[in-house]
Amino acid sequence: MNVGRTLVAILAVVAACGSPANSSQNRLSPPVALTFPALDGGTIDVAAYRGDIVVVHVFATWSPPALHDSQILVAAAASHRGQVRVIAIAMDSSGYRLVAAWRNAAKVHYLVGLATEAIRTGHTVLGPIHQVPITFVLDRRGRIAQRINGVLGDATLEAALAPLLADPSTP
């Protein structure tokens, strides 16, 4: 068999499978158990929001897409109020001062927390965070339904939310 044809065939199969980073995750995965410091004090416990669709957005204030993504997240939280909860985790090592100033400048009203060392080093249910931004969409049971690597496109988040919003049967 021709090596070129074999390579093309393999690439076609891989392309048809879709990107594992953006495909739906295993619906049998356990619910996300994750807590981290809230920017406003106390802690954010992702499990406390089961019953809602939760968008966990991991970002860094120094990343150029941070402001762009924040506007998409603000719009999603507003248009799906009562059904979708947005929680952001800032990876900035400089902590509260920088992230609080960024949140105020970006006019962000959703929950924002600070990454723990476990989150930064990939020792949580979210796994390794090799790039920012990265967004996890959790179903109403708290399981990862979608992982979106990179910048949120204008329709990317809505496309991930649509099937979850359409299925009210999952508590």
N, C-alpha and C positions, 0 to 999 in steps of 0.2 A: 504494500500500500504506500502511496505517496505520503511522505512526511508532512508536506505542506497541507494536504487535504485532511490528514489526521489532526493537525494543529487547529485548523479552521473548524473542524467538527467539534473538537473539545471546547474551543472558545464559544461556539454557538450554544452548546449545552450549558456551559457555565453562565452565559448571558441570559439564557432562558430561565434559569433558576432564580434570577433576581439577586439583588444585593442582600446578603444576610444581615447587614447592619440596618437596613431599612425595612426588611420584611417583618411580618407579624411574628411575634415570639410564641413560644410554646404556651398554649392556653392552660396547660396543666401545671405550670410553674407555681411555686408557692407565692403567697402575697408578699409584697415588699415590706420588710421591717427595717426602717431607717429613721434614726433620730440625729439631729444636729442642732447647734446653737442658732436661735432666731436672732436676726439683726436687732430686733426690738427688745431683746432679753428673753430668758426662758429657753425652751427648746421647741423645735418643730418635730412632731412625730407623724410621719407620713401615714401610718396605720390609722390614725385618728380620723382620717378623711375617707375611709372605706364607705361605700354607698354612693360616693361621687366619683366622677372620672377625674383623675389627678394627672396634671401635666407637671413633671419634674424637669426643670430646665437647668442644666449645669453650664455655667458661663464664667467669664472673667471680665472685669471692667475694662481691662486694657485691650481686649479683643475687639477689632472694628465691628463685627456683627452684633455686639452686645446691645447697642441702642436700637438697631433695626429689629432684632428679635423681641426686644422688650415691648415695642409697639404692637407687634403681632400678638404677643401674649396678653397685653392689656385688652386688646380688642376681643380676643377669644374669651377671656374672663368676663367681660361685660356682656357679650352677646349670648353667652351660655350660663348666665348667673343662676346659681342654684343647682347646676348640674356638673359644672366643670370648675375645679379648684386648681389654680396655678401656684406652684411653689418653685422658687429659684434657689439655686445653691451657688454662691460665689466662691470660686476657687482661689481668689486673691489671698496671698499669704499675709498681706499687710492688714487685713482684717477690717474691723468695724468702721473706722474713720473713713477710709477710702470708699468702701461699699455703701455706707450711708450717704455720703456726698453724691455718689453716682446715682443711687436710687432717687434722691431728691431732684437731681438735675434731669433724670429721665422721666420723672413724674410716674413712677411705678407704684401701684397700689396693691399688688399681690404680695404674698408672703415671700420674704427673702431671708435666707439663712447663710451661715458661713460653713464652708467645708471643713470637716474634721480631718485629721491625719489619715484615718482609715479611708475616707472618701478619696483624698488626694493620692493615696498609694494603691487604690483599687481593691481594698480589702472589705468591700461591702457587697450586697446583692447586686448593685449596679455594675460591678466588675471594674476593670481598668478603664480609666478615662484618659485616652491617648490624645484627645483633641477637645477643644471647646470652640463653639458650643456643641452640646449634645443634649437631646431631649428624649425623655422617656414618657410615654403615655400609658397610664395605668388604667385598667378597666375598673368597674365598680367594686370588684372583689379585691382590688389592690395588686393584681398581677400585671406584669409588663405585657402590654398588648402591642406596642410599637416602640422602636428605637430609631430616632432620627439623628443621623450624624451630620454635623455642619449647620450652616445657616438655614433658618426656617424660610422657605419660600412663601410667597403670599398665600398659596393654597395648600401647602404641605401639611400644616397643622390641622386645618379644617378637614382635609382628606383622611387624616388619622383619627379624628374625632367622630366623623360621620357614622361609621358602623357602630360605634359604641353608644352614640346618642340615639341611634335608631333601634337599639335593643334595650328597652327599659326592663326586660324580664330579669336581667342580672342585677341582683341587689347591690 
